[in-house]
Amino acid sequence: MSHGEWPQGGHIEGFEIPVHRALTEPILLGGAPRTVAILNGTLAAGIGLGLQQWIAGLVLFAAGHTLAVFAAKRDPDFLPVLARHMRQRAWWRC
């Protein structure tokens, strides 16, 4: 094989390894990104336990988790994308 040529199929013997599926998929808790689920649960628990507003805490948790699951179905990395959008909003103003 000369320089610049690839073997049939594009695979070079000894230069490929199997990658486990868990290394390529996002980490989700109940369908929502892990950080969003933890933040949502902590906020809902703070309202439900700390302020003793049980119904408001449960409603906040259910609504927040549902929205996070819908957003994660569209793009599992929506939180970093949203943070970058908020940070660069003035830069890309039209």
Residue frames as a rotation matrix with the C-alpha (Angstrom) as fourth column:
MET 1
0.585 0.811 0.000 0.00
0.811 -0.585 0.000 0.00
0.000 0.000 -1.000 0.00
SER 2
-0.401 -0.745 0.533 1.53
0.734 -0.609 -0.300 3.29
0.548 0.270 0.791 -1.07
HIS 3
-0.801 0.030 -0.598 1.24
0.424 -0.677 -0.602 6.60
-0.423 -0.736 0.529 0.74
GLY 4
-0.726 0.575 -0.377 -2.22
-0.623 -0.782 0.006 8.15
-0.291 0.240 0.926 0.37
GLU 5
-0.388 0.611 -0.690 -4.10
-0.429 0.543 0.722 4.96
0.816 0.576 0.051 -0.47
TRP 6
-0.275 0.409 0.870 -6.68
-0.907 0.189 -0.375 3.40
-0.318 -0.893 0.320 1.82
PRO 7
-0.990 -0.025 0.141 -7.53
0.009 0.972 0.237 -0.28
-0.143 0.235 -0.961 1.82
GLN 8
-0.519 0.853 -0.055 -10.97
0.038 0.088 0.995 -1.40
0.854 0.515 -0.079 0.69
GLY 9
0.344 0.758 -0.554 -13.57
0.695 0.191 0.693 -0.33
0.631 -0.624 -0.461 3.28
GLY 10
0.344 -0.243 0.907 -11.32
-0.290 -0.946 -0.144 2.33
0.893 -0.214 -0.396 4.86
HIS 11
0.956 -0.005 0.292 -10.12
-0.281 0.263 0.923 0.09
-0.081 -0.965 0.250 7.71
ILE 12
0.087 -0.975 -0.202 -6.46
-0.661 0.095 -0.745 -0.34
0.746 0.199 -0.636 8.56
GLU 13
0.535 0.102 -0.839 -5.65
0.313 0.898 0.309 -3.57
0.784 -0.428 0.449 10.38
GLY 14
-0.181 -0.611 -0.771 -4.67
0.931 0.145 -0.334 -2.92
0.316 -0.778 0.543 14.00
PHE 15
-0.969 -0.206 0.139 -6.00
0.170 -0.957 -0.236 0.66
0.182 -0.205 0.962 14.11
GLU 16
-0.207 0.941 0.267 -9.58
-0.538 -0.337 0.773 0.11
0.817 0.016 0.576 15.13
ILE 17
-0.989 -0.025 -0.146 -11.14
0.113 0.518 -0.848 -0.80
0.097 -0.855 -0.509 18.44
PRO 18
-0.143 0.989 -0.026 -14.72
0.679 0.117 0.724 -1.38
0.720 0.086 -0.689 19.49
VAL 19
-0.875 -0.028 0.484 -16.28
-0.260 -0.816 -0.516 1.52
0.409 -0.577 0.707 21.39
HIS 20
-0.688 0.651 -0.321 -18.88
0.714 0.530 -0.457 0.70
-0.127 -0.544 -0.830 24.03
ARG 21
-0.106 0.774 0.624 -22.26
0.678 -0.403 0.615 2.28
0.728 0.488 -0.482 23.44
ALA 22
0.624 0.376 -0.685 -22.27
0.779 -0.359 0.513 3.86
-0.053 -0.854 -0.517 26.91
LEU 23
-0.310 -0.828 -0.468 -19.29
0.694 -0.533 0.484 6.05
-0.650 -0.175 0.740 25.95
THR 24
-0.906 -0.068 0.418 -21.17
0.387 -0.534 0.752 7.72
0.172 0.843 0.510 23.11
GLU 25
0.007 0.989 0.147 -24.65
0.641 -0.117 0.759 8.22
0.768 0.089 -0.635 24.57
PRO 26
-0.326 -0.086 0.941 -25.60
-0.441 -0.867 -0.232 11.12
0.836 -0.491 0.245 26.85
ILE 27
-0.877 0.022 -0.480 -26.14
0.422 0.514 -0.747 10.48
0.231 -0.857 -0.460 30.57
LEU 28
-0.360 0.850 0.383 -29.86
-0.423 -0.515 0.746 10.81
0.831 0.107 0.545 31.27
LEU 29
-0.975 0.220 -0.026 -31.92
0.115 0.402 -0.909 10.41
-0.190 -0.889 -0.417 34.44
GLY 30
-0.192 0.980 0.060 -35.51
0.463 0.144 -0.874 9.55
-0.865 -0.140 -0.481 33.62
GLY 31
0.325 0.292 0.899 -35.05
0.944 -0.048 -0.326 10.88
-0.052 0.955 -0.292 30.09
ALA 32
0.987 -0.027 0.161 -33.69
-0.021 -0.999 -0.037 14.27
0.161 0.034 -0.986 31.16
PRO 33
0.158 -0.987 0.036 -30.00
-0.006 -0.037 -0.999 15.29
0.987 0.158 -0.011 31.22
ARG 34
0.039 -0.179 -0.983 -28.43
0.856 0.514 -0.060 14.40
0.516 -0.839 0.174 34.56
THR 35
-0.879 -0.448 -0.162 -27.53
0.466 -0.737 -0.490 17.97
0.100 -0.506 0.857 35.58
VAL 36
-0.596 0.734 0.325 -30.99
-0.479 -0.650 0.589 19.28
0.644 0.196 0.740 34.74
ALA 37
0.255 0.718 -0.648 -32.71
0.157 0.631 0.760 16.44
0.954 -0.296 0.048 36.61
ILE 38
-0.246 -0.425 -0.871 -30.55
0.924 0.170 -0.344 16.98
0.294 -0.889 0.351 39.72
LEU 39
-0.986 -0.122 0.113 -31.07
0.097 -0.973 -0.209 20.75
0.135 -0.195 0.971 39.65
ASN 40
-0.316 0.946 0.079 -34.82
-0.444 -0.220 0.868 20.36
0.839 0.239 0.489 39.10
GLY 41
0.263 0.399 -0.878 -35.16
0.493 0.727 0.478 17.81
0.829 -0.559 -0.005 41.91
THR 42
-0.574 -0.553 -0.604 -33.13
0.806 -0.249 -0.537 19.93
0.147 -0.795 0.589 44.31
LEU 43
-0.917 0.269 0.294 -35.18
-0.245 -0.963 0.116 23.04
0.314 0.035 0.949 43.58
ALA 44
0.004 0.976 -0.217 -38.48
-0.308 0.208 0.928 21.14
0.951 0.063 0.301 43.92
ALA 45
0.106 -0.031 -0.994 -37.30
0.784 0.618 0.064 19.53
0.612 -0.786 0.089 47.19
GLY 46
-0.870 -0.467 -0.156 -36.25
0.471 -0.697 -0.541 22.94
0.143 -0.544 0.827 48.50
ILE 47
-0.618 0.725 0.305 -39.68
-0.578 -0.682 0.449 24.35
0.533 0.102 0.840 47.81
GLY 48
0.225 0.782 -0.581 -41.53
-0.139 0.616 0.776 21.25
0.964 -0.094 0.247 49.01
LEU 49
0.211 -0.202 -0.956 -39.53
0.834 0.548 0.068 20.60
0.510 -0.812 0.284 52.16
GLY 50
-0.737 -0.645 -0.203 -37.99
0.658 -0.615 -0.434 23.95
0.155 -0.453 0.878 53.01
LEU 51
-0.864 0.453 0.222 -40.98
-0.436 -0.891 0.125 26.17
0.254 0.011 0.967 52.36
GLN 52
-0.761 0.563 0.321 -43.48
0.177 0.657 -0.733 23.39
-0.624 -0.502 -0.599 53.16
GLN 53
0.033 0.721 -0.692 -45.28
-0.825 -0.372 -0.426 23.98
-0.565 0.585 0.582 49.88
TRP 54
-0.366 -0.239 0.900 -45.71
-0.019 0.968 0.250 20.31
-0.931 0.074 -0.358 48.90
ILE 55
0.528 0.661 0.534 -48.08
0.533 0.231 -0.814 20.81
-0.661 0.714 -0.230 46.00
ALA 56
0.851 -0.261 -0.456 -46.02
-0.464 -0.780 -0.421 23.62
-0.246 0.569 -0.784 44.48
GLY 57
-0.157 -0.968 0.195 -42.86
-0.749 0.245 0.615 21.48
-0.643 -0.049 -0.764 44.77
LEU 58
-0.227 0.142 0.963 -44.51
0.331 0.942 -0.061 18.50
-0.916 0.305 -0.261 43.07
VAL 59
0.819 0.560 0.122 -45.97
0.336 -0.297 -0.894 20.67
-0.465 0.773 -0.431 40.30
LEU 60
0.566 -0.692 -0.448 -42.61
-0.753 -0.655 0.061 22.36
-0.335 0.303 -0.892 39.73
PHE 61
-0.384 -0.736 0.558 -40.84
-0.426 0.677 0.600 18.99
-0.820 -0.007 -0.573 39.59
ALA 62
0.083 0.498 0.863 -43.36
0.557 0.695 -0.454 17.46
-0.826 0.519 -0.220 37.18
ALA 63
0.944 0.301 -0.136 -43.39
0.082 -0.612 -0.786 20.49
-0.320 0.731 -0.603 34.87
GLY 64
0.370 -0.885 -0.282 -39.61
-0.833 -0.450 0.322 20.94
-0.412 0.116 -0.904 34.91
HIS 65
-0.404 -0.535 0.742 -38.88
-0.196 0.843 0.501 17.29
-0.893 0.057 -0.446 34.31
THR 66
0.408 0.636 0.655 -41.42
0.572 0.381 -0.727 17.06
-0.712 0.671 -0.208 31.50
LEU 67
0.930 -0.103 -0.352 -39.93
-0.298 -0.771 -0.562 20.09
-0.214 0.628 -0.748 29.75
ALA 68
0.013 -0.999 0.052 -36.41
-0.826 0.019 0.564 18.70
-0.564 -0.051 -0.824 30.20
VAL 69
-0.218 -0.031 0.975 -37.43
0.237 0.968 0.083 15.33
-0.947 0.249 -0.204 28.71
PHE 70
0.787 0.543 0.292 -39.03
0.429 -0.142 -0.892 17.02
-0.443 0.828 -0.344 25.69
ALA 71
0.724 -0.585 -0.366 -35.92
-0.665 -0.732 -0.145 19.16
-0.183 0.348 -0.919 25.17
ALA 72
-0.208 -0.849 0.486 -33.60
-0.609 0.501 0.614 16.14
-0.765 -0.168 -0.622 25.57
LYS 73
0.267 0.356 0.896 -35.54
0.470 0.763 -0.443 14.20
-0.841 0.540 0.037 22.95
ARG 74
0.995 0.097 0.024 -34.83
0.073 -0.546 -0.835 17.00
-0.068 0.832 -0.550 20.51
ASP 75
0.317 -0.945 0.085 -31.18
-0.192 -0.152 -0.970 17.54
0.929 0.291 -0.229 21.56
PRO 76
0.639 -0.049 -0.768 -29.57
0.661 0.546 0.515 15.78
0.394 -0.836 0.381 24.54
ASP 77
-0.394 -0.852 -0.346 -26.99
0.919 -0.373 -0.128 18.58
-0.020 -0.368 0.930 24.80
PHE 78
0.324 0.613 0.721 -29.54
0.641 -0.702 0.310 21.40
0.696 0.362 -0.620 24.96
LEU 79
0.845 0.032 -0.533 -28.20
0.481 -0.479 0.734 22.81
-0.232 -0.877 -0.420 28.23
PRO 80
-0.180 -0.953 -0.245 -24.65
0.602 -0.303 0.739 23.62
-0.778 -0.015 0.628 26.98
VAL 81
-0.481 0.077 0.874 -26.15
0.821 -0.311 0.479 24.96
0.309 0.947 0.086 23.75
LEU 82
0.616 0.771 0.162 -28.54
0.620 -0.601 0.504 27.20
0.486 -0.210 -0.848 25.70
ALA 83
0.578 -0.479 -0.661 -25.71
0.512 -0.418 0.750 28.43
-0.636 -0.772 0.004 27.95
ARG 84
-0.531 -0.802 0.272 -23.55
0.707 -0.243 0.664 29.27
-0.467 0.546 0.696 24.91
HIS 85
-0.117 0.586 0.802 -26.48
0.802 -0.421 0.425 31.06
0.586 0.693 -0.420 23.29
MET 86
0.842 0.463 -0.276 -27.07
0.529 -0.615 0.585 33.17
0.101 -0.638 -0.763 26.40
ARG 87
0.223 -0.857 -0.465 -23.36
0.541 -0.288 0.790 33.99
-0.811 -0.427 0.399 26.66
GLN 88
-0.753 -0.604 0.262 -23.00
0.510 -0.283 0.812 35.03
-0.416 0.745 0.521 23.00
ARG 89
0.227 0.956 0.185 -26.36
0.901 -0.134 -0.413 36.75
-0.370 0.261 -0.892 22.55
ALA 90
0.611 -0.010 -0.792 -24.92
-0.030 -1.000 -0.010 40.26
-0.791 0.030 -0.611 22.23
TRP 91
-0.457 -0.888 -0.055 -22.23
-0.157 0.019 0.987 39.07
-0.876 0.460 -0.149 19.85
TRP 92
-0.846 0.149 0.511 -24.68
0.513 0.485 0.708 37.69
-0.143 0.862 -0.487 17.27
ARG 93
-0.121 0.849 -0.515 -27.33
0.306 -0.461 -0.833 40.42
-0.944 -0.258 -0.204 17.52
CYS 94
-0.533 0.017 0.846 -29.00
0.846 0.023 0.533 41.14
-0.011 1.000 -0.027 14.17
